[in-house]
């Protein structure tokens, strides 16, 4: 049975959910589950939760915990990574400093100036994890859930020989949302989705084999509640004819169209984001609340007399099951662009359909993105290529140039103002900047 290692196991909700799912598969039920975190208290909670799930299901799995990354990785077959580099007091600057310059980010963990500086802090750690994998489990598959997804996966692929794929909930989550809008059972829906993480597009979306886009269009244009639920994404669909994967809150900060003036923020970004108010302060308030209340949430889970052991929908469990000889599984994963999307940069990290089976991972080539969505997607991808190169080489100027091309920063600021904003962010991130930066 495989050894499945969790790096960042203190992500309590995610770890226990994924362990619950993977243990439901006979191919994985006797796995060794190795939990690793740098926070002893969070690691203890995760360890207790996983053991409770194992006991409740009477599974033959074994559980180990350690704060030693090398020990956790030795002999691993799969490595699940869910880490956050720096606490709220560090990454809040990613939101607050751009806001002082009028660049109103919302989530700030994936793209644009905020995503680039999160990548600056996180890439060195992720590459170190991958290099440890080269030493201790060179044939293991890394399943990454950490953001900024595309830049992290690209850096790992560039710097190491480790096989990595990035997993995100946005593709299946949006597919289910669209199915709900047209009252279609999800098991009757098929689709092809491709692009890059958080900016992948449903190239087709079918219900019982028939094109469902006319039904989606009708729902958006005739149902006010549906339109208002995702104003940004719905406006993008109405303009570009294809639906994008990630939420309105995220997408509002990725492009030029919605967050460059207060009136546009009020109209499109304050209410219709379907999962948060869309205001730059919300994400800080939410994470500060979590910092204060996370122990209470965990204690409430432990106080439940019984726990739900029913299988959920975490991709990683289905992928590992397929690779261990179970049913082949198709998912959207983040992988290197090796002739998969013909009009995105070669080698860049793309998000495309991938088959998992005993043979391993087999990405599916989708050809060219439609001409109306390709320019935006290509720009993001090329910015991320610049940012990753700048971070890996310590080239501050290249990082500045990546931010200068970022659509929201460019819509609001001059080049000189962008340079000053970047300088301010470098200053607060000094402990994380590579020593060779210049």
C-alpha positions in Angstrom: 0.0 0.0 0.0 1.3 3.5 -0.7 2.8 6.1 1.6 0.9 9.3 1.4 2.6 12.4 2.9 0.9 15.6 3.8 3.2 18.7 3.9 1.3 21.4 5.7 -0.9 18.8 7.4 -2.1 21.5 9.9 -4.6 22.6 7.2 -7.1 20.9 9.4 -10.3 21.0 7.3 -8.5 20.0 4.1 -6.4 17.2 5.6 -9.2 15.4 7.4 -11.5 15.8 4.3 -8.9 14.3 2.0 -8.0 11.5 4.4 -11.7 10.7 4.8 -12.1 10.4 1.0 -8.9 8.4 0.2 -9.6 5.8 2.9 -12.9 4.9 1.3 -11.0 3.3 -1.6 -9.8 -0.3 -1.0 -6.6 0.5 -3.0 -5.7 3.2 -0.4 -7.4 2.0 2.8 -4.2 0.5 4.2 -2.0 3.4 3.3 0.7 4.9 5.5 -0.4 8.5 6.1 2.5 10.7 7.1 1.6 14.1 8.5 4.1 16.9 8.6 3.8 20.5 9.7 6.0 23.2 11.2 3.3 24.1 13.8 3.2 21.6 16.6 -0.2 22.5 17.8 -1.9 22.3 14.4 0.0 19.0 13.6 -1.3 17.5 16.9 -4.9 18.4 15.9 -4.5 16.9 12.4 -3.0 13.8 13.8 -5.8 13.3 16.3 -8.4 13.9 13.6 -6.9 11.5 11.1 -6.6 8.8 13.8 -10.2 9.4 14.7 -11.3 8.8 11.1 -9.1 5.7 10.9 -10.7 4.3 14.0 -14.2 5.3 13.1 -13.9 3.5 9.7 -12.0 0.6 11.2 -9.4 1.1 8.4 -6.1 -0.8 8.3 -4.2 2.5 7.6 -1.2 3.6 9.7 -0.6 7.2 10.8 2.6 8.9 11.6 3.4 12.5 12.4 6.6 14.5 12.4 8.0 18.0 12.2 10.9 16.6 10.2 10.2 17.0 6.5 12.8 14.5 5.4 11.4 11.8 7.6 7.9 12.5 6.2 9.1 12.3 2.6 11.3 9.1 2.9 9.7 6.5 0.7 6.6 8.5 -0.1 4.5 7.6 -3.2 2.3 10.7 -3.1 3.1 14.1 -1.5 0.1 16.5 -0.8 1.2 20.1 -0.3 -0.9 22.7 1.4 1.3 25.4 2.9 1.2 29.1 3.6 4.5 31.0 3.8 4.1 33.8 6.3 1.1 34.7 8.5 -1.6 37.3 8.1 0.8 40.0 9.3 3.1 39.3 6.3 0.7 38.7 3.4 -1.7 41.5 4.4 0.8 43.8 2.8 0.0 42.2 -0.6 -3.4 43.7 -0.3 -2.8 46.9 1.7 0.2 48.3 -0.1 -1.4 48.1 -3.6 -4.5 49.6 -2.1 -2.6 52.7 -1.0 -1.7 53.2 -4.7 -5.3 52.7 -5.8 -4.9 49.0 -7.0 -7.9 47.5 -5.2 -7.2 43.7 -5.0 -9.8 41.3 -3.6 -8.2 38.0 -2.7 -4.6 38.6 -3.9 -3.3 35.0 -3.7 -3.0 34.0 -7.4 -2.3 36.7 -10.0 -1.3 40.3 -10.4 1.0 42.2 -8.0 -0.3 40.4 -4.9 0.0 37.0 -6.4 3.5 37.7 -7.7 4.7 38.7 -4.2 3.0 35.7 -2.7 4.9 33.6 -5.3 8.1 35.4 -4.3 7.7 34.1 -0.7 6.4 30.7 -1.6 8.5 29.5 -4.6 11.7 29.0 -2.6 10.0 26.9 -0.1 8.1 24.8 -2.7 11.3 24.2 -4.7 13.1 23.1 -1.5 10.3 20.6 -0.8 10.6 19.3 -4.4 14.4 19.0 -4.0 13.9 17.0 -0.8 11.6 14.8 -2.8 14.4 14.3 -5.3 16.5 13.0 -2.4 14.0 10.9 -0.5 11.2 9.9 -2.9 12.3 10.8 -6.4 9.5 8.8 -8.1 6.7 10.3 -6.0 3.9 12.5 -7.4 3.4 15.9 -5.9 -0.2 17.0 -5.7 -0.1 20.7 -5.0 -3.0 22.7 -3.6 -1.0 25.8 -2.7 -1.5 29.2 -4.5 -0.4 30.9 -6.6 -0.9 27.6 -8.4 0.5 28.2 -11.9 3.7 30.0 -10.8 4.5 27.4 -8.1 4.0 24.4 -10.4 6.0 26.2 -13.1 8.9 26.9 -10.8 9.0 23.3 -9.5 9.0 21.9 -13.1 11.7 24.3 -14.1 14.1 23.6 -11.2 13.6 19.9 -10.4 12.7 16.6 -12.0 9.8 15.9 -9.7 6.5 15.2 -11.3 3.9 17.7 -10.1 0.4 18.5 -10.9 -1.6 21.3 -9.3 -5.2 20.8 -8.2 -7.9 23.5 -7.9 -11.6 23.3 -7.1 -12.7 25.9 -9.6 -13.2 23.7 -12.6 -15.5 21.2 -11.1 -17.1 23.8 -8.8 -18.0 26.1 -11.7 -19.2 23.1 -13.8 -21.6 22.2 -11.0 -22.7 25.8 -10.7 -23.6 26.0 -14.4 -25.4 22.7 -14.2 -27.5 24.1 -11.3 -28.4 27.2 -13.3 -29.9 25.1 -16.1 -31.4 22.4 -13.8 -29.2 19.7 -15.2 -28.1 16.6 -13.2 -24.3 16.8 -12.9 -24.0 13.1 -14.1 -25.5 14.1 -17.4 -23.0 17.0 -18.0 -19.8 16.7 -20.0 -17.3 19.4 -20.8 -13.9 20.3 -22.1 -12.1 23.0 -20.1 -8.6 24.4 -20.7 -6.4 27.5 -20.2 -4.4 28.3 -17.1 -5.3 28.1 -13.4 -8.2 30.4 -12.5 -8.5 31.4 -16.2 -9.5 28.2 -17.9 -12.5 28.3 -20.2 -15.2 25.8 -21.0 -14.5 25.1 -24.6 -17.7 23.2 -24.7 -20.3 22.3 -22.1 -22.9 19.7 -22.9 -26.0 18.2 -21.4 -26.7 14.7 -22.6 -24.5 15.4 -25.5 -26.2 18.6 -26.7 -24.6 22.0 -26.5 -25.8 23.6 -23.2 -24.4 27.1 -23.8 -27.7 28.4 -25.2 -29.4 27.3 -21.9 -26.6 29.0 -19.9 -27.0 32.2 -21.9 -30.7 32.2 -21.4 -30.3 31.7 -17.6 -27.8 34.5 -17.3 -29.8 37.0 -19.4 -33.3 36.2 -18.2 -32.8 35.3 -14.5 -31.7 38.4 -12.5 -30.7 36.3 -9.5 -28.3 34.2 -11.6 -26.8 37.2 -13.3 -26.3 38.9 -9.9 -24.7 35.9 -8.4 -21.6 36.2 -10.7 -21.7 39.6 -12.2 -18.0 39.7 -13.2 -17.9 36.3 -14.8 -21.3 36.7 -16.4 -20.2 40.0 -18.0 -17.0 38.2 -19.2 -19.1 35.4 -20.7 -21.5 37.9 -22.4 -18.5 39.6 -24.0 -16.2 36.6 -24.7 -18.7 33.8 -25.4 -17.0 31.3 -23.1 -17.4 30.8 -19.4 -14.3 31.2 -17.2 -13.6 28.9 -14.2 -12.7 31.0 -11.2 -15.0 33.1 -9.1 -16.0 36.7 -9.8 -14.0 37.9 -6.7 -10.8 36.5 -8.2 -11.5 37.4 -11.8 -12.4 41.0 -11.0 -8.7 41.6 -9.9 -7.2 39.8 -12.9 -8.3 42.1 -15.7 -8.8 45.7 -16.7 -12.5 45.9 -16.7 -14.0 45.9 -13.2 -11.8 47.3 -10.4 -10.1 50.4 -11.8 -12.7 52.9 -10.6 -14.8 53.1 -7.4 -18.1 53.2 -9.3 -17.2 50.0 -11.2 -16.2 48.3 -8.0 -19.5 49.2 -6.4 -21.4 48.1 -9.5 -19.7 44.8 -10.3 -17.5 43.8 -7.3 -19.3 44.6 -4.1 -22.3 42.3 -4.2 -22.2 39.8 -7.1 -19.2 37.6 -6.3 -21.2 34.5 -5.1 -18.8 33.7 -2.2 -17.6 37.0 -0.6 -18.5 40.7 -0.7 -15.7 41.4 -3.2 -14.2 44.2 -1.1 -10.5 44.3 -0.5 -10.9 44.4 3.3 -13.1 41.3 3.4 -10.3 38.7 2.8 -8.2 40.3 5.6 -11.1 40.3 8.0 -11.9 36.7 7.2 -8.4 35.5 7.6 -7.9 37.5 10.8 -11.1 35.8 12.1 -9.8 32.4 11.2 -6.5 33.2 13.1 -8.6 34.0 16.1 -11.2 31.3 15.9 -9.6 28.3 14.3 -9.2 26.4 17.6 -12.9 26.8 18.3 -13.8 25.4 14.9 -11.6 22.4 15.5 -12.9 21.7 19.0 -16.5 21.8 17.6 -15.5 19.0 15.1 -14.0 16.9 17.9 -17.1 17.4 20.0 -19.4 15.7 17.4 -20.5 12.3 18.6 -20.2 10.8 15.1 -18.4 11.9 12.0 -19.4 11.5 8.4 -17.2 9.0 6.6 -19.0 9.2 3.2 -16.7 9.8 0.3 -16.6 13.4 -1.0 -15.1 14.9 -4.2 -11.5 15.7 -3.6 -9.6 15.1 -6.8 -6.4 13.8 -5.1 -8.1 10.7 -3.6 -9.5 9.7 -7.0 -6.2 10.3 -8.7 -4.3 8.2 -6.2 -6.9 5.4 -6.5 -6.6 5.4 -10.3 -2.8 5.3 -10.2 -2.9 2.4 -7.7 -4.9 0.4 -10.2 -8.5 1.6 -9.6 -10.9 3.2 -12.1 -9.1 5.6 -14.5 -10.1 9.2 -13.6 -10.1 12.4 -15.6 -9.6 15.7 -13.9 -8.3 19.2 -14.8 -4.7 19.5 -13.7 -1.9 22.0 -13.9 0.9 20.6 -16.0 3.7 21.9 -18.3 2.5 23.0 -21.8 4.1 20.3 -23.9 2.1 20.8 -27.1 -1.2 20.8 -25.1 -2.5 24.3 -25.8 -1.0 25.5 -29.0 -1.4 29.3 -28.5 0.0 29.5 -25.0 3.7 29.6 -24.2 5.6 26.4 -24.6 6.6 25.0 -21.2 4.3 27.3 -19.3 1.9 25.9 -16.7 -1.5 25.2 -18.3 -4.7 23.7 -16.8 -6.0 21.0 -19.1 -7.9 17.6 -18.9 -5.6 14.9 -17.5 -6.2 11.1 -17.3 -4.9 9.3 -14.2 -4.4 5.6 -14.3 -1.9 2.9 -13.5 0.2 4.2 -16.4 0.5 7.6 -14.5 -0.8 11.0 -15.6 -1.6 11.6 -19.3 -2.5 15.2 -20.2 -4.9 15.8 -23.1 -4.0 18.1 -25.9 -6.8 20.6 -26.7 -5.3 22.6 -29.5 -5.8 26.4 -29.6 -7.9 28.4 -27.3 -10.6 30.4 -29.0 -9.4 33.7 -30.4 -11.6 35.8 -28.2 -10.1 34.4 -24.9 -6.6 33.6 -26.1 -5.1 37.2 -25.7 -6.1 37.6 -22.1 -5.0 34.0 -21.2 -1.7 34.4 -23.1 -0.9 37.7 -21.4 -1.4 36.2 -17.9 0.7 33.2 -18.9 3.6 35.3 -20.2 3.4 37.6 -17.1 3.7 34.5 -14.9 6.7 33.2 -17.0 8.4 36.6 -16.3 7.6 36.5 -12.6 8.9 33.0 -12.1 12.1 33.7 -14.0 12.6 36.9 -11.9 12.0 35.1 -8.6 14.2 32.1 -9.5 17.1 34.3 -10.6 16.6 37.0 -8.0 16.0 39.6 -10.8 14.0 42.4 -9.2 13.7 44.3 -12.4 12.0 41.4 -14.2 9.6 41.1 -11.3 8.8 44.8 -11.6 8.3 44.3 -15.4 5.9 41.4 -14.7 3.8 43.7 -12.4 4.0 46.5 -15.0 2.2 44.3 -17.5 -0.4 43.1 -14.9 -3.8 44.4 -16.2 -5.2 45.9 -13.1 -1.9 47.6 -12.0 -1.5 49.0 -15.6 -5.1 50.2 -15.7 -4.6 52.3 -12.6 -1.0 53.4 -12.4 1.9 54.8 -14.4 5.1 52.9 -14.8 6.8 55.1 -12.2 4.0 54.5 -9.7 4.2 50.8 -10.3 7.9 50.8 -9.7 7.4 52.6 -6.3 4.6 50.2 -5.3 6.9 47.3 -6.1 9.7 48.9 -4.2 7.5 49.1 -1.1 6.5 45.5 -1.4 10.1 44.4 -1.7 10.9 46.4 1.5 8.3 44.5 3.6 9.2 41.2 2.0 12.9 41.7 2.6 13.3 38.5 4.8 11.9 36.4 1.9 13.9 37.9 -1.0 16.7 35.8 -2.5 20.1 37.3 -1.5 21.2 37.5 -5.1 18.3 39.9 -5.9 19.5 43.1 -7.5 
